[in-house]
Amino acid sequence: MCGIIGYIGKREAQTILLNGLKMLEYRGYDSAGMAVLSRKRIDVVKREGKIRGLAKKLRARPLGGNAGISHTRWATHGRPNRVNAHPHLDCKGELAVVHNGIIENYAELKESLIREGHKFRSETDTEVIVHLIEKFYKQKGVPIEEAVRKAAAKLEGSFAIGVISKREPKKLVGARISV
């Protein structure tokens, strides 16, 4: 079962996010990952397998920053591997998204976004969300929460998401849609 942890504040995000993931460890999952805003960029670490593997990688390559999102994944679309683990980034690496649930219309949305020039790296329905947010976010003057609202309105299914943007580092946006 998936789990989402988000943090924004004065403390180092990595420790808080990792501890949050460990609290979710009783749930079944196949991969875990974390995205942290650091010096106006988003750094991501993802691993297949248990949280201890992610923790080991983070000890070797710590993520500094005060805002981030993390996720444990149970595969529904795409194989359980590092590429399909969350968080997912948009084309420019300006947005990161984690997601629980299923996007029922992801195939048609993905096809449309590919025609518009978006590049997909994973086999997940989640990656459609970040590219859809990117599409609305690149419109002049649209704040991240409005881009998330517009993207969520196009998605069919039941889901929860967490979103961070390097353009608005003091915001962490969450959304939940239940059908």
Residue pairs with C-beta under 8 A, 6 or more apart in sequence:
1 27
1 28
1 29
1 72
1 74
2 27
2 29
2 71
2 72
2 73
2 74
2 99
2 100
2 101
3 21
3 24
3 27
3 29
3 71
3 72
3 100
4 69
4 70
4 71
4 98
4 99
4 100
4 160
4 161
4 162
4 174
5 16
5 17
5 20
5 21
5 24
5 69
5 70
5 71
6 17
6 68
6 69
6 70
6 98
6 162
6 164
6 172
6 174
7 13
7 16
7 17
7 20
7 67
7 68
7 69
7 172
8 66
8 67
8 68
8 170
8 171
8 172
9 16
9 66
9 67
10 66
11 66
12 64
12 65
12 66
13 36
13 37
13 63
13 65
13 66
13 67
13 68
14 34
14 36
14 58
14 62
14 63
14 64
14 65
14 68
17 34
17 36
17 68
17 69
17 70
18 34
18 51
18 54
18 55
18 58
18 70
20 70
21 32
21 34
21 51
21 54
21 70
21 71
21 72
22 51
24 72
25 50
25 51
25 72
27 72
27 74
28 74
29 72
29 73
29 74
30 48
30 49
30 73
30 74
30 75
30 80
31 46
31 47
31 48
31 49
31 72
31 73
31 75
31 80
31 81
31 82
31 84
31 85
31 86
32 46
32 47
32 49
32 50
32 51
32 53
32 54
32 70
32 71
32 72
32 73
32 85
33 44
33 45
33 46
33 47
33 54
33 70
33 71
33 73
33 85
33 86
33 87
33 98
34 44
34 45
34 46
34 54
34 58
34 63
34 68
34 69
34 70
34 71
34 87
35 42
35 43
35 44
35 68
35 69
35 70
35 87
35 89
35 96
35 98
35 164
36 42
36 43
36 63
36 64
36 65
36 67
36 68
37 65
37 66
37 67
37 68
37 164
37 166
37 169
38 63
38 64
38 65
39 64
39 65
40 166
40 169
41 93
41 166
42 89
42 93
42 94
42 95
42 96
42 164
42 166
43 63
43 65
44 87
44 89
44 96
45 54
45 57
45 58
45 61
45 63
46 54
46 82
46 83
46 85
46 86
46 87
47 53
47 54
47 57
47 82
47 85
48 80
48 81
48 82
48 85
51 72
67 164
67 169
67 170
67 172
68 164
69 87
69 96
69 97
69 98
69 162
69 163
69 164
69 172
70 87
70 98
71 85
71 86
71 87
71 98
71 99
71 162
73 80
73 84
73 85
73 86
75 84
76 102
76 125
77 102
77 106
77 123
77 124
77 125
77 126
78 84
78 122
78 123
78 124
79 123
83 121
83 122
83 123
84 122
84 123
84 124
86 97
86 98
86 99
86 124
86 126
87 96
87 97
87 98
88 96
88 97
88 98
88 121
88 122
88 124
88 126
88 127
88 129
88 130
89 95
89 96
89 130
90 130
90 131
90 133
90 134
90 137
91 118
91 119
91 131
91 134
92 134
93 166
94 134
94 137
94 165
94 166
94 167
95 130
95 133
95 134
95 137
95 144
95 163
95 164
95 165
95 166
96 130
96 163
96 164
97 126
97 129
97 130
97 133
97 161
97 162
97 163
98 126
98 161
98 162
99 125
99 126
99 129
99 159
99 160
99 161
99 162
100 159
100 160
100 161
101 157
101 158
101 159
101 160
102 125
102 157
102 158
102 159
103 109
103 125
103 126
103 128
103 129
103 155
103 156
103 157
103 159
104 156
104 157
105 154
105 155
105 156
105 157
106 125
106 128
109 128
109 132
109 154
109 155
110 120
110 127
110 128
110 131
113 120
113 128
113 131
113 132
113 135
114 120
116 135
118 131
118 134
118 135
120 127
120 131
121 127
128 155
129 151
129 155
129 161
130 163
132 151
132 154
132 155
133 144
133 147
133 148
133 151
133 163
134 147
135 151
136 142
136 146
136 147
136 150
136 151
137 144
137 147
137 165
137 167
139 147
142 150
143 168
143 171
144 163
144 165
144 167
144 168
144 171
144 173
145 171
145 173
148 161
148 163
148 173
148 175
149 175
152 161
152 175
152 177
155 177
156 179
157 177
157 179
158 177
158 178
158 179
159 176
159 177
160 174
160 175
160 176
160 177
161 174
161 175
161 176
162 172
162 173
162 174
163 172
163 173
163 174
163 175
164 171
164 172
164 173
165 171
